[in-house]
Amino acid sequence: MNILIIYDSVFGNTEKIAQSIAVTLGTQAISVSQADADQLRGLDLLVVGSPTR
């Protein structure tokens, strides 16, 4: 299964959770600032994480 986790994190908490999920799913987690449209092609699952205020 082709999975990608994209996240945005202000204080680092969302990044930590995204990285933990990535390890569990055997995939990578990348910051939204590092992502590009080509990485979204052909995905079976996209997980998005964002901070709350």
Helices and strands as residue ranges (DSSP letters): E 3-7, H 13-25, E 28-31, G 37-40, E 45-49
